[in-house]
Amino acid sequence: MIALKFEKIKSTKAFTDNIRWDVTPKIFIAPHTGPGTEQIDLTYGYMFYVEMVEEQPALAVMVLKPMLSKSAGYTHEIPDDMLKECMQCDESESVSGMYPITERLKQWLKKEFGQTG
């Protein structure tokens, strides 16, 4: 996984327009665990999650693809308190060292990306 510059992430419209806010690590591992009865489509977009990288919490990016999704990169350029807060989630929500982003971090990211809602 490579280090990503947050300013580059923010300025890449093709990326920010395709963030899958509905996909969490738990849903990524078991797509049928999402809300409702339909399996969630994991064949497109990007998922954010938090994981330990170089002994520090980092915001990671997963590229969702039809055959082989993969972690593309990470950044430490996020407020540390928000990253640590993500790691305090209920144990059932973290999977294989991947922690879901909190609502607080989600709203902060949306504001940074100029998105509403």
Secondary structure, DSSP 8 states (H G I E B T S, - for coil): -EE--HHHHHT-HHHHTTB-TT--HHHHH-GGGSSSSS----SSSEEEEEEEETTEEEEEEEE--SS--EEEEEE--S-HHHHHHHTTS-GGG-BTTBB---HHHHHHHHHHTT---
